[in-house]
Amino acid sequence: MEWRGTGILLSVRRHGETSAIIDVFTENRGRHAGVVRGGTSRKIAPILQPGAQLDVAWRARLEDHIGSFVVEPVRSRAALVMGNRLALAGLNAVTALLVFCLPEREAHGPLYRQTEQLLDLLGQNDLWPLAYLRWEVALLNEMGFGLDLTACAVTGATEDLIYVSPKTGRAVSAKGAGEWASRLLPLPAVLQGQGEAPDAEVAQALETTGYFLSAHMAPDLGTRPLPDARARFVAAFTRRV
């Protein structure tokens, strides 16, 4: 069994004396693991940096074996995060969340393409937080926990939507909230694709998406909490708000 494609390197861990096991996110094969022989060598180790775009050739005797990768660099993103704490924190959040939530060998083409576009914006700190927020919304949708922000879950109204139900992920209007308003999550305009997306709104929106990641998606995947990398990125971003 063998295949070849382009993917985003998500994680690297040492395997034996000289090899490494890597996780790569590809458009058609999803998250896929494999062994890189000589992965700790001076020649290959610098290539294996999380976030790098790689050309990978995978081979195994049987399809359900872990198999081995031969890798070639396509695009390094190390320079985009060098000396940039926010960019590095963002990269770590993206790769950690993908390892956390993506099932192995299940294609998620739209999410892959959005991830590639997001990582190409690394280092552009004015654009990155909003792009990251949109990526988290896409991640929730891809994992089956998408938000429905088109109309009020109580009244059906499409205007004055300012809350999100923490139970259903549906929008709620000011009128529809009533006495339950204090128990609802905020719905800033940026989550609806409206307004100028100031940093304060993006930070508020990340609180809402973070709730669904931790309270809905993570429990569905087991008892594991969300990766700490996500909280570190949000903290780095909110410090500048």
C-alpha beads as a LAMMPS data file, in Angstrom:
LAMMPS data file: protein, C-alpha beads

241 atoms
240 bonds

1 atom types
1 bond types

-500.0 500.0 xlo xhi
-500.0 500.0 ylo yhi
-500.0 500.0 zlo zhi

Masses

1 110.0

Atoms # bond

1 1 1 0.000 0.000 0.000
2 1 1 1.307 3.437 -0.847
3 1 1 0.225 6.991 -1.633
4 1 1 1.760 10.405 -2.105
5 1 1 0.493 13.891 -1.348
6 1 1 1.113 17.251 0.295
7 1 1 0.349 17.892 3.926
8 1 1 0.857 20.039 7.011
9 1 1 3.112 18.622 9.708
10 1 1 1.212 18.577 13.009
11 1 1 3.493 16.776 15.438
12 1 1 6.810 14.961 15.757
13 1 1 7.958 12.495 18.381
14 1 1 11.154 10.483 18.629
15 1 1 10.978 6.797 17.722
16 1 1 13.906 4.630 18.673
17 1 1 17.450 5.879 18.263
18 1 1 17.281 7.669 14.921
19 1 1 13.672 7.704 13.662
20 1 1 10.629 9.898 14.312
21 1 1 6.883 9.373 14.153
22 1 1 5.065 12.274 12.541
23 1 1 1.419 13.274 12.177
24 1 1 0.577 14.952 8.870
25 1 1 -2.738 16.561 7.901
26 1 1 -3.456 16.008 4.214
27 1 1 -6.383 17.066 2.064
28 1 1 -7.408 13.598 0.879
29 1 1 -6.062 11.329 3.640
30 1 1 -6.851 13.423 6.711
31 1 1 -4.570 13.102 9.732
32 1 1 -2.091 10.352 8.973
33 1 1 0.816 9.033 11.028
34 1 1 3.974 7.331 9.865
35 1 1 7.618 6.688 10.694
36 1 1 10.375 8.806 9.167
37 1 1 13.600 6.813 9.084
38 1 1 16.503 8.986 10.132
39 1 1 14.053 11.637 11.313
40 1 1 16.422 12.803 14.060
41 1 1 19.366 13.310 11.702
42 1 1 20.907 16.697 10.956
43 1 1 19.573 16.489 7.413
44 1 1 15.936 15.647 8.156
45 1 1 15.249 17.020 11.651
46 1 1 15.250 20.702 10.540
47 1 1 12.550 19.830 7.983
48 1 1 10.289 18.293 10.609
49 1 1 9.002 21.478 12.220
50 1 1 5.274 21.637 13.108
51 1 1 3.424 23.777 10.592
52 1 1 5.756 22.918 7.711
53 1 1 4.254 22.056 4.342
54 1 1 5.650 18.719 3.202
55 1 1 5.530 16.455 0.194
56 1 1 5.065 12.999 1.705
57 1 1 5.172 9.494 0.279
58 1 1 3.662 6.845 2.575
59 1 1 4.197 3.115 2.250
60 1 1 3.191 0.094 4.307
61 1 1 2.799 -3.620 3.711
62 1 1 -0.826 -3.473 4.868
63 1 1 -3.178 -0.485 4.950
64 1 1 -3.780 -0.683 8.704
65 1 1 -0.047 -0.605 9.524
66 1 1 1.532 2.650 10.677
67 1 1 3.812 2.606 7.642
68 1 1 6.707 4.910 6.826
69 1 1 7.033 8.346 5.260
70 1 1 9.612 9.753 2.913
71 1 1 9.390 13.532 3.226
72 1 1 10.498 16.506 1.158
73 1 1 10.078 20.150 2.184
74 1 1 7.600 22.256 0.224
75 1 1 7.353 25.315 2.450
76 1 1 8.745 26.067 5.880
77 1 1 6.787 28.385 8.122
78 1 1 9.478 28.665 10.793
79 1 1 10.502 32.130 9.633
80 1 1 6.914 33.353 9.995
81 1 1 6.898 32.664 13.746
82 1 1 10.515 33.447 14.587
83 1 1 10.569 36.123 17.268
84 1 1 6.778 36.493 17.113
85 1 1 5.122 35.176 20.269
86 1 1 1.575 35.567 19.019
87 1 1 2.332 33.754 15.765
88 1 1 4.106 30.917 17.573
89 1 1 1.258 30.568 20.071
90 1 1 -1.243 30.542 17.195
91 1 1 0.668 27.874 15.282
92 1 1 0.873 25.690 18.391
93 1 1 -2.869 26.118 19.031
94 1 1 -3.797 25.066 15.494
95 1 1 -1.573 22.002 15.359
96 1 1 -2.511 20.886 18.880
97 1 1 -6.251 21.196 18.228
98 1 1 -5.988 19.230 14.983
99 1 1 -4.080 16.408 16.662
100 1 1 -6.617 16.491 19.487
101 1 1 -9.810 16.310 17.474
102 1 1 -9.170 14.842 14.034
103 1 1 -9.778 11.096 13.698
104 1 1 -6.983 9.290 11.911
105 1 1 -7.249 8.758 8.164
106 1 1 -10.550 10.588 7.709
107 1 1 -10.542 13.251 5.007
108 1 1 -11.609 16.791 5.910
109 1 1 -10.835 18.630 2.694
110 1 1 -12.489 22.007 3.416
111 1 1 -10.867 22.217 6.857
112 1 1 -7.493 21.282 5.382
113 1 1 -7.698 24.063 2.805
114 1 1 -8.734 26.635 5.413
115 1 1 -5.922 25.484 7.696
116 1 1 -3.368 25.923 4.932
117 1 1 -4.638 29.450 4.230
118 1 1 -4.599 30.283 7.948
119 1 1 -1.023 29.134 8.445
120 1 1 0.116 31.174 5.454
121 1 1 -1.057 34.270 7.379
122 1 1 1.276 33.556 10.299
123 1 1 3.202 36.632 11.306
124 1 1 0.511 39.031 10.091
125 1 1 -0.701 39.845 13.579
126 1 1 -3.377 42.275 12.410
127 1 1 -5.076 39.604 10.281
128 1 1 -4.308 36.435 12.187
129 1 1 -6.743 36.595 15.183
130 1 1 -9.823 37.090 13.000
131 1 1 -8.663 34.396 10.572
132 1 1 -8.061 32.089 13.530
133 1 1 -11.543 32.761 14.911
134 1 1 -13.088 31.858 11.560
135 1 1 -10.960 28.713 11.544
136 1 1 -12.280 27.684 14.971
137 1 1 -15.841 28.194 13.741
138 1 1 -15.010 25.971 10.750
139 1 1 -13.428 23.379 13.044
140 1 1 -16.570 23.202 15.176
141 1 1 -18.686 22.824 12.074
142 1 1 -16.441 20.112 10.621
143 1 1 -16.536 18.161 13.875
144 1 1 -20.338 18.306 14.040
145 1 1 -20.729 21.114 16.583
146 1 1 -21.439 24.019 14.244
147 1 1 -23.140 27.164 15.506
148 1 1 -26.484 28.220 14.000
149 1 1 -26.508 32.004 14.146
150 1 1 -29.087 32.709 11.439
151 1 1 -32.198 33.236 13.578
152 1 1 -33.375 33.378 17.189
153 1 1 -34.023 29.918 18.590
154 1 1 -36.948 31.293 20.637
155 1 1 -38.732 33.804 18.409
156 1 1 -37.392 33.062 14.944
157 1 1 -36.303 36.684 14.539
158 1 1 -33.254 37.432 12.436
159 1 1 -32.422 40.788 14.011
160 1 1 -31.029 41.862 17.384
161 1 1 -29.244 38.531 17.844
162 1 1 -26.881 39.091 20.764
163 1 1 -26.655 35.728 22.556
164 1 1 -25.836 32.086 21.851
165 1 1 -27.474 29.202 23.682
166 1 1 -24.743 27.198 25.450
167 1 1 -26.848 24.068 25.064
168 1 1 -27.777 24.193 21.366
169 1 1 -25.323 26.630 19.778
170 1 1 -28.221 28.600 18.299
171 1 1 -28.571 32.371 18.322
172 1 1 -30.961 34.101 20.731
173 1 1 -32.304 37.635 20.400
174 1 1 -32.484 40.163 23.220
175 1 1 -36.257 39.716 23.325
176 1 1 -36.072 35.948 23.203
177 1 1 -33.529 35.741 26.018
178 1 1 -35.815 37.176 28.669
179 1 1 -34.849 36.164 32.188
180 1 1 -32.356 33.614 30.827
181 1 1 -30.000 36.270 29.446
182 1 1 -27.442 35.848 32.220
183 1 1 -27.070 32.150 31.351
184 1 1 -26.391 32.713 27.663
185 1 1 -23.110 33.244 25.835
186 1 1 -22.280 36.494 24.044
187 1 1 -22.797 36.749 20.292
188 1 1 -20.590 39.618 19.078
189 1 1 -21.138 40.920 15.564
190 1 1 -17.834 39.441 14.379
191 1 1 -19.220 35.921 14.901
192 1 1 -21.994 36.805 12.472
193 1 1 -19.512 38.137 9.926
194 1 1 -20.550 41.708 10.604
195 1 1 -18.818 44.905 11.674
196 1 1 -15.153 45.858 11.677
197 1 1 -14.010 42.995 13.933
198 1 1 -12.096 44.930 16.624
199 1 1 -9.779 42.843 18.777
200 1 1 -12.108 43.126 21.797
201 1 1 -14.938 41.507 19.814
202 1 1 -12.669 38.782 18.494
203 1 1 -11.557 38.022 22.060
204 1 1 -15.188 37.837 23.189
205 1 1 -16.040 35.569 20.263
206 1 1 -13.145 33.262 21.188
207 1 1 -14.718 32.857 24.627
208 1 1 -17.871 31.597 22.940
209 1 1 -16.152 29.229 20.501
210 1 1 -13.913 28.080 23.337
211 1 1 -16.969 27.093 25.349
212 1 1 -18.213 24.806 22.584
213 1 1 -14.766 23.340 22.047
214 1 1 -14.363 22.481 25.731
215 1 1 -17.950 21.766 26.806
216 1 1 -19.234 20.005 23.683
217 1 1 -16.470 18.778 21.389
218 1 1 -13.907 17.668 23.976
219 1 1 -16.364 15.536 26.016
220 1 1 -17.533 13.897 22.807
221 1 1 -13.940 12.805 22.193
222 1 1 -13.544 11.411 25.717
223 1 1 -12.522 12.858 29.042
224 1 1 -9.473 14.734 27.756
225 1 1 -9.392 18.505 28.280
226 1 1 -8.565 20.841 25.414
227 1 1 -4.854 21.241 24.691
228 1 1 -3.237 23.949 26.790
229 1 1 -1.853 25.478 23.599
230 1 1 -5.256 26.940 22.779
231 1 1 -5.501 28.741 26.133
232 1 1 -1.938 30.053 25.738
233 1 1 -2.775 31.546 22.353
234 1 1 -5.963 33.203 23.666
235 1 1 -4.022 34.600 26.632
236 1 1 -1.309 35.979 24.335
237 1 1 -3.932 37.612 22.155
238 1 1 -6.057 39.075 24.950
239 1 1 -2.984 40.695 26.517
240 1 1 -2.835 43.037 23.558
241 1 1 -6.578 43.859 23.543

Bonds

1 1 1 2
2 1 2 3
3 1 3 4
4 1 4 5
5 1 5 6
6 1 6 7
7 1 7 8
8 1 8 9
9 1 9 10
10 1 10 11
11 1 11 12
12 1 12 13
13 1 13 14
14 1 14 15
15 1 15 16
16 1 16 17
17 1 17 18
18 1 18 19
19 1 19 20
20 1 20 21
21 1 21 22
22 1 22 23
23 1 23 24
24 1 24 25
25 1 25 26
26 1 26 27
27 1 27 28
28 1 28 29
29 1 29 30
30 1 30 31
31 1 31 32
32 1 32 33
33 1 33 34
34 1 34 35
35 1 35 36
36 1 36 37
37 1 37 38
38 1 38 39
39 1 39 40
40 1 40 41
41 1 41 42
42 1 42 43
43 1 43 44
44 1 44 45
45 1 45 46
46 1 46 47
47 1 47 48
48 1 48 49
49 1 49 50
50 1 50 51
51 1 51 52
52 1 52 53
53 1 53 54
54 1 54 55
55 1 55 56
56 1 56 57
57 1 57 58
58 1 58 59
59 1 59 60
60 1 60 61
61 1 61 62
62 1 62 63
63 1 63 64
64 1 64 65
65 1 65 66
66 1 66 67
67 1 67 68
68 1 68 69
69 1 69 70
70 1 70 71
71 1 71 72
72 1 72 73
73 1 73 74
74 1 74 75
75 1 75 76
76 1 76 77
77 1 77 78
78 1 78 79
79 1 79 80
80 1 80 81
81 1 81 82
82 1 82 83
83 1 83 84
84 1 84 85
85 1 85 86
86 1 86 87
87 1 87 88
88 1 88 89
89 1 89 90
90 1 90 91
91 1 91 92
92 1 92 93
93 1 93 94
94 1 94 95
95 1 95 96
96 1 96 97
97 1 97 98
98 1 98 99
99 1 99 100
100 1 100 101
101 1 101 102
102 1 102 103
103 1 103 104
104 1 104 105
105 1 105 106
106 1 106 107
107 1 107 108
108 1 108 109
109 1 109 110
110 1 110 111
111 1 111 112
112 1 112 113
113 1 113 114
114 1 114 115
115 1 115 116
116 1 116 117
117 1 117 118
118 1 118 119
119 1 119 120
120 1 120 121
121 1 121 122
122 1 122 123
123 1 123 124
124 1 124 125
125 1 125 126
126 1 126 127
127 1 127 128
128 1 128 129
129 1 129 130
130 1 130 131
131 1 131 132
132 1 132 133
133 1 133 134
134 1 134 135
135 1 135 136
136 1 136 137
137 1 137 138
138 1 138 139
139 1 139 140
140 1 140 141
141 1 141 142
142 1 142 143
143 1 143 144
144 1 144 145
145 1 145 146
146 1 146 147
147 1 147 148
148 1 148 149
149 1 149 150
150 1 150 151
151 1 151 152
152 1 152 153
153 1 153 154
154 1 154 155
155 1 155 156
156 1 156 157
157 1 157 158
158 1 158 159
159 1 159 160
160 1 160 161
161 1 161 162
162 1 162 163
163 1 163 164
164 1 164 165
165 1 165 166
166 1 166 167
167 1 167 168
168 1 168 169
169 1 169 170
170 1 170 171
171 1 171 172
172 1 172 173
173 1 173 174
174 1 174 175
175 1 175 176
176 1 176 177
177 1 177 178
178 1 178 179
179 1 179 180
180 1 180 181
181 1 181 182
182 1 182 183
183 1 183 184
184 1 184 185
185 1 185 186
186 1 186 187
187 1 187 188
188 1 188 189
189 1 189 190
190 1 190 191
191 1 191 192
192 1 192 193
193 1 193 194
194 1 194 195
195 1 195 196
196 1 196 197
197 1 197 198
198 1 198 199
199 1 199 200
200 1 200 201
201 1 201 202
202 1 202 203
203 1 203 204
204 1 204 205
205 1 205 206
206 1 206 207
207 1 207 208
208 1 208 209
209 1 209 210
210 1 210 211
211 1 211 212
212 1 212 213
213 1 213 214
214 1 214 215
215 1 215 216
216 1 216 217
217 1 217 218
218 1 218 219
219 1 219 220
220 1 220 221
221 1 221 222
222 1 222 223
223 1 223 224
224 1 224 225
225 1 225 226
226 1 226 227
227 1 227 228
228 1 228 229
229 1 229 230
230 1 230 231
231 1 231 232
232 1 232 233
233 1 233 234
234 1 234 235
235 1 235 236
236 1 236 237
237 1 237 238
238 1 238 239
239 1 239 240
240 1 240 241
